[in-house]
Amino acid sequence: MIKKEDLNQYRDICAEIEEIKKEALLPVADTVRGSSEEYPYTAHTVKIQGVAQNERAKNRITYLQEKKEEIERVIDRMPNSRARRIASMRIKKGMSWDAIAAKMGGGRSPDSERKTYSKALEIVLK
């Protein structure tokens, strides 16, 4: 079950996923000695390249993506369009209440937008 505090982690979760992906996809390379398959079996150097498989990184990405999707489902379950828009701006974009009120228009105060968000969140997180 997701908690209100978890919602504030959305942008950090997204950033961590990207960081882990970049680190996990670092190329690795090595050189080894080999020989020809046929006579005279001449020795030569072979360069091997690939991407390291990091099971821990894969597990961490899976866990973080599940948390991210869970937060997105909370936003999707908001009771109305206005609440979904406010939640998206607050959670996904990290906008301030002043910026949200200005973007939403309609002459509503930042405190009014915050209350709309809080009431919708109470309904969803019950």
C-alpha positions in Angstrom: 0.0 0.0 0.0 1.4 3.4 -1.0 1.6 6.2 1.5 1.3 9.9 1.0 5.1 10.3 1.7 5.9 7.9 -1.1 4.3 10.2 -3.7 7.0 12.8 -3.1 9.6 10.3 -4.2 8.3 10.0 -7.8 10.9 12.3 -9.4 13.7 10.8 -7.4 12.5 7.3 -8.4 12.5 8.3 -12.1 16.0 9.8 -11.8 17.4 6.7 -10.0 16.0 4.4 -12.7 17.8 6.4 -15.3 21.1 6.5 -13.3 21.0 2.7 -12.7 20.3 2.1 -16.4 23.3 4.2 -17.5 25.5 2.4 -15.0 24.2 -1.0 -15.8 24.7 -0.5 -19.6 28.4 0.4 -19.4 30.3 -1.6 -22.0 32.9 -4.0 -21.0 35.8 -5.3 -23.2 38.7 -7.7 -22.9 41.3 -9.3 -25.1 42.0 -13.0 -25.1 44.4 -15.3 -26.9 43.0 -17.8 -29.3 44.1 -19.9 -32.2 42.9 -20.7 -35.7 40.5 -23.6 -36.0 42.6 -25.3 -38.7 46.2 -26.3 -39.0 48.7 -24.6 -38.4 46.7 -23.3 -35.3 48.3 -19.9 -35.4 47.8 -17.9 -32.1 46.2 -14.5 -32.3 44.5 -11.9 -30.1 40.7 -11.7 -30.0 38.9 -8.6 -28.6 35.6 -9.4 -26.8 33.0 -6.7 -26.1 29.6 -6.7 -24.5 27.5 -5.3 -21.7 27.9 -6.5 -18.1 25.0 -8.4 -16.7 24.2 -6.9 -13.2 21.4 -8.9 -11.5 21.3 -6.5 -8.6 20.7 -3.5 -10.9 18.0 -5.4 -12.8 16.2 -6.2 -9.5 16.5 -2.6 -8.3 15.1 -1.2 -11.6 12.2 -3.7 -11.4 11.4 -2.6 -7.8 11.6 1.1 -8.7 9.5 0.7 -11.8 6.8 -1.0 -9.7 6.9 1.9 -7.2 6.7 4.4 -10.1 3.7 2.6 -11.6 2.0 2.4 -8.3 2.3 6.2 -7.9 1.0 6.7 -11.4 -2.0 4.5 -10.6 -2.8 6.7 -7.6 -2.8 9.8 -9.9 -5.0 7.9 -12.4 -7.5 7.0 -9.6 -8.1 10.7 -8.6 -11.8 11.4 -8.5 -11.9 14.1 -11.2 -9.9 15.7 -14.0 -8.9 18.8 -12.0 -7.5 16.6 -9.1 -5.6 14.5 -11.7 -4.1 17.6 -13.3 -3.1 19.0 -9.9 -1.6 15.7 -8.7 0.3 15.3 -11.9 1.8 18.8 -11.7 2.6 18.4 -8.0 3.9 14.8 -8.0 5.4 14.3 -11.5 6.7 17.9 -12.1 7.3 19.0 -8.5 5.5 22.3 -9.1 4.8 24.7 -6.2 1.3 25.4 -5.2 1.6 29.0 -6.5 2.7 27.6 -9.9 -0.1 25.1 -9.9 -2.7 27.7 -9.1 -1.4 30.0 -11.9 -1.3 27.1 -14.4 -4.8 25.9 -13.5 -6.3 29.4 -13.9 -9.8 30.2 -12.8 -8.7 32.6 -10.1 -8.3 29.9 -7.4 -5.7 30.4 -4.7 -2.7 28.1 -4.1 -4.3 27.0 -0.8 -7.5 26.1 -2.7 -5.6 23.9 -5.1 -3.7 22.2 -2.2 -7.0 21.4 -0.5 -8.4 20.0 -3.7 -5.4 17.7 -3.9 -5.5 16.7 -0.3 -9.2 15.8 -0.4 -8.7 13.8 -3.6 -5.7 12.0 -2.1 -7.7 11.0 1.0 -10.3 9.4 -1.2 -7.7 7.5 -3.2 -5.6 6.3 -0.3 -8.4 5.0 1.8 
